Amino acid sequence: MRFASSFALFACAVTSQAFVSHCFGQDWPQWRGPANDGNSTAKGVPTKWSAEENIAWKVKLPGMGGSTPILVGDQIFLTSAAGERLVLLALSTKDGKEIWRADLGKGIPLARVDEGNGAASSPSSDGKHIFAMSGSGDFAAFTLEGKEVWRFNLQERYGKFKIQFGTTTTPVLDGDRLYIQLLDDQGQRVIALETATGKEAWKAQRPSDGTDENLHSYASAFLWSNGSEKLLITHGNDYTVAHKLGDGSEVWRVSGLNPKDKYNRYLRFVASPVTAPEIVVIPTAKKGQVVGIKPVTKDGKPAFEELWRMPKNTPDVSCPLVYQNLVYLCGEQGSITVVDARKGTELYSQRIHAARYRSSPVRAEDNVYLAGRDGVVTVVKTGPEYTKVAENKVPDQIAASPVVTNGRIYLRGYDYLWAIGK
């Protein structure tokens, strides 16, 4: 029963970490929230709305984008196309009015007609600066007031991107470092940058025997921590790999995600893992397997134990969500699958809405929010049984994940940014 009690401790750890964020105004400083896991501590969050009802404000955006906004203080930040350029916008949380914008570089062509553009990577913030990257490789840091601190281009520094549908990875922020994975035909690189200067702290090679389209990873790196230990987790090219934060050296890798005896040359990874102190949930692609592992220490060295391996129902694009011993998986065609995080047993799988799903699920209070590409957001009760709370629609296309904080939901569409709530 040690594992069950450890999960109880994990729930307390999430609550404690989120409480700190709550005390400072519930910032949403990175793609998946304060703990970067899709869990929100916001209270009084709306479950019902429409294009006219329960909308605090909406603001027209200068162009499309799939990046999830972040929120710091009374400003919300997001990247967007603006004509032939890509920009970083700072908007007021009070009324959506633009406070400032900064140029991020030239735009890139749309992927698969309408799937995305150069505004795919989400910004992040340390509370003093905003770090933003574009699909063209332009990477810059700004103060909260919009003053540029540093800038460089990833392609000029590390070689041209060679990836079929464009670079979509989001850097992960931790302390004074930004970590990024660049996995494509050009190479398999993992990089740490200094937040103060943008200079390289280290670069590590990430070897793999993957081939063909699998060299292209659209996923993002994540951090795993149990409070005393911390690792960088990268995902793509047939493997999930853990790295030391100090120099990027590999400490373990999860294999069998694309079995060699029935190798799929097109099993590129898009969905990223989710990490918690007692589990890392690893998606694959194309309705394939999902793996749950537990990072451990063996003989004084980092290692992992495989907890379970599901043969099917992986999300193809959306990241998993973990809450109270349950794993929530959002299928790309509009399904939700809930799995026991301790055993990997499927508790239910339910079709929720016929649409494409690119957004990752977010949990607030006892509800999970799943945003479809067609603007429909389905609200499902947490727990081992399926209970639909509400279905809401706005006339927009949504690829970004919801931001749920301060009693509001912010939905970033291709046309508008919507503030839902009081």
N, C-alpha and C positions, 0 to 999 in steps of 0.2 A: 504493500500500500504506500510505499515511499513515493512512487510516482504521482499518485493522487494528491498526497499532501504537498508535494512540490508544486503541483498545479495550483493549489490553494494559495501557496506563497506567491506564485506568479501573478495571481489576480490581485493580491495585496500590493505587489511591486508596481503593477500597472497603475493601480489607484493612487499610490504614493507619488509616482512620477507625474501623473496627470494632475494631481492636486497642486503640485508646484506650479504647473502651467496655469491652472485656474487662478491661483493667487496673483499672478501677474497679468490677468486680463484674458486668459485663454487664447493666447496667440496660436496660430496654426503655421509654424515656421518652415515646414517642408511638405513635400508631396502628400504623405500619408498621416500628417498630424504630428502632435507633440512627441509621441513615442515612435513615430514612423511606422505604425502598424494598423492604421485605419480605425482606431478606437478614439472616441471623443468623450470628454467628461461634461459636455454641455448639458444643461437642464432646460426643460420647457421647450424642447425642439419641436417645431411643427411636424405633423404627419399628414396634413391635408392642405392642398393649395390648388390653384389653377392659374391661367394666364392673367386673370383679373382679381382673384381672391387670395388674400394673405401674402401679397407681394409688397415688401417694404419699398423697393425701387428696382428698376432695371435700367441698364445703360447700354447703348449701342457701342459695339466694339469696332475698331478700325479695320479688322479683318479676322479671318478664321484662325483657329489654333486648338490644339488638344491638350496643352499643358494645364495642369491643375494650379489654380492660384494659391498664394500663401497670404497669411494675414499677420501683421505685426502692428500692435497698438491700434490706431484708428485708420490704418492704411491697408489696402489690399493690393497685392502686386501680381501681375501676370504678364506673360509674353504673348505677342500677337503679330500676325502679319499686318502690314500697313502699306498697301500698294506693293511695290517691289522690294520693300525693306521689311526687316523684322525689328520689333521694338519691345522694350520693357515699359509697362504702364504702372503708375502709382495712382490709385483711386481712393476716394474717401469712403470709409465704411458707413458714414452718415447718410450720404445721398448718391454715391456712385460717381460724383464729379471727378474729372481728371485733375490730379495735383501736379504731376510731371510725367514726362516720357523721355526715354533715352534710346538712341539708335543702337541696335545690336548687330547690324550688318545686312547683307543682301539675303533675299528670300531664296528658297529652293523650290523646285517643281512639286506639284501635288503627287502623292503616292496613291496608286490605284484609284485615280480620278478624284476621290473625295475622302480618302482615309487619313490624310494628314499632310503637314507641311513642316517648315523649319521651326515652328513654334510648338514643339512636342515635349522638350525637356522642361521640367518644372523648376522655378527658382527656389532658393532657400535663403534663410536668414539666421544670423547669430544674434539678432536683436539690435545690432548697430549697422550692419551692412546687408545688402541684397546681392546675392550671387546668381548670375543668369547666364545660360548657355543657349546658343542657337544651333539649328541643324547644319548650318554652314561652318560650324566650328568656332565661331566668335564667342569668347568667354570673357565676362567682365564683372567687376565688383563696383557697387555704388553705395554711397551713404543713404540713409533713409530720406535725406533731402534731395537726392538725385545727383550728387556730385560724384563723378567717376574717380575711382581709386586706382584701378589697374585694368588692363585689357591685353589680351593676346588671342591668337587664332590657333586652335588645336591642330588643324591640318598643316599649317605652316611649321609647327613645332614637331608633330609626330607622324606626318605623312598624310596623304590624301585619304579621305574616307572612301572605302570600296564596299558598299553595302546596298543591297538591292532596293530597299524602300526608304532609305535615308536613316541617319543617326537619330535615335529617339531616347537614348539612355539619359537618366537624370543623375548628376553627381550627388553623393551623400555627404552631408556635413557632420563633422564631429570635432568639437574643440577648435583648434587652430589649423585643421586640415580639411581639405575637400578630396574625396576619393571618387575615381571614375574608372569604369571599364570601357575599353574600346576594342570590341571583338568583331573583326570583319576580315575581308580578303587581304587587307593591307598588313594585318598582324593581330596578335592576341596580346594586348597590352593592358596592364593595370597600373594606374598612376595616382600618386598623392601630390596635392598642391598645397602650398602655404596660403592660408586665407589672407594674410596681411599683404602679400606681394604678387600672388599668382605664380610664383616660381615653383619649379619642380622640387618636391622633397625627395621623392624616389620614383623609379619606374621599374616594374617587374614584368618579365615575360610569363605567359600563362600557356604552356604547351598543351596540345591536344592532338589526338589522332582522328578527330572529326573531319569530315570532308563535305564538299559541295555547299549547299545552302546553309548547312549547319554552322559554318564558320561565322555566319551573320547572327549576332545576338542583338535583339531590340530591348532586352531586359536592363535593369539597373542593379548596381551593387547595393548591398544593405549591410548594416552592422548588427552583429549579435553580441549580447552582453548578459551576464548573469549577476552583475553587480561588482564582481571582483575580477572577472576576465572579459576580454573584448576581442572580437575577431572581425575582419572584413570578409563578407561573403559575396563572391561573384558567380554569375550564372550564365551559361551558354556553351555552345560548341560541345554538346553531349555531356557536360559535367557541371556540378556545383562544387566550387572550390573555396576553402577557407584560407585566409592569408593573415600573417602577422601585420599589425598596424605599423610597426617600426620600419620595416623594409619591404613589405609585400611578399615575402617568401611564403611558399605554400606549406601548410601544416596538415591538411587532409583534403580529400576529394570524394564526392559521392558519384559512383559510376552506375552503369546499368540503366541510365535514363533513356538511352537509345541503344538497345541490345545489339551486339555485333552479329548474332546469328540471324537476325531479321532486320538488318540495318535500314533505316529510313533516311535517305539522302536529303530530305526536305523537312526535317523535324527541327526547324529553327525555333529558338525560344524567344517568346515575347513577354509572357507573364513573368514577374519577378517573385522570388520567395518572400515569405513573411517570417520574421524572427520573433521569438519570445524567449525568456530565460530557460525554459525547459523543453523547447521544441523549435525546430525550423521546418516549415512546410514548404516542400519543393514541388512546383508545378512543372509539367513538360509542355506538350503541345498536341494539337490535333486529336483531342478527346482521349489522349493516352493516360499514362500512369501519374499518380501523385505519391510522393514519398514523405514520410515524417521521420525526422532524425532528432536525436538529443546530443548536443555537444557535451563532451565530458573530458576529464583528464585521466590519462593512463600512463603509468610509469613517469609521471611528471611532465608529460607532453600532451598538447591538445589532440583530441581524437573525437570520435562520435560513435553513438550506438544507433543502429537503425531500429526504429520503433514499429513501423508498419509500411506497407507498400500496396496501394490500391491500383488495380490494373487499368482503370478507366475513370472518366469524368473529370479530367484535369480542366481548369480554365485555360483557354488558349491565349487570352490577352489580359484579363483581369487578374489582379493579385489575390491570393487567399486572404481570409480574415480569421483570426483566432480570438475567441472570447469564452471564458468560463468552460474550459475543457471541450469546446466544440470548434470545429473548423468549418467555415462557410466558403463554398466554391461557387463562383458565378460563371456559368457556361456562356460561350460567345453567341449562342442563338436564343438566350433567354430562359435559362434554368437556374435553380439554386439546389445545390447538393450539400447536405450537412453530415459531417463525419465526427465520430468520437475521437478526440485528439489523443486519447491514451491508447486506443486499440486499433484505430483506423477503420472501424466498422461503419458502414453507411447507415445513417438513421433515416434519412429520406432524400429523395430527389424529385423535384417538382418543377414543372414548366410554369413560369410566371408571366411571360409576355413574349410575343413573337417579334423580335427585333434583333439587331446586332448589339452586342455589348462589348464596349471598349473600356468603360470606366471600371474602377475597382470599388468594391463595396465598402461602406463606412457604417460603423455602429455608434449609436448614441442612445443612452438610457437602455431600454429593452427592445430596441428596434434596429433592424439592418436596412440601409437604404441602397437600392440597386438602380442605377441610372442607365436607361437604354439609349441607343443612338438617336432614336426618334423623339426624344424629349420626355418619354414616360419614365417616371421614377416610382418603382414599386417598394412599398414599405412592408417588411416582414418581421413578425415577432421573433425575438431570439428564443432558442430552446430546441429540444429534440423533435418537436412536432411542428408541422407547417401550419402557420396562421398568417393569413394575409390581412394586414391592417388597413392599407389604402393603396390606391393607384392614382397618380397625379401626372398631369401633362402640361408642358409649356411648348409653344410652337418654335422649336429650335432643334438643332442637332448637337448632341452631347457626347463627347469622347473623354472629357476630363472627369476626374473623380470629384464627388461633392466635398465641400469644406463645411464642417459642422462645428460651430463655435459661438459662444455668447448668445445662445438661444436662437440663432439663425442658421439657415442653410444657404450657402452660396453655390449656385450652379453656373458653371462657365459653358456657354454654348458657342457655336460657330458665329452666331449673330450678336448675342447679348450676354452680359453678365447679370444674373438674376439674384437678388437678395430676398430670401423668403423668410417671413416672420414679422415680428413687431418692428 
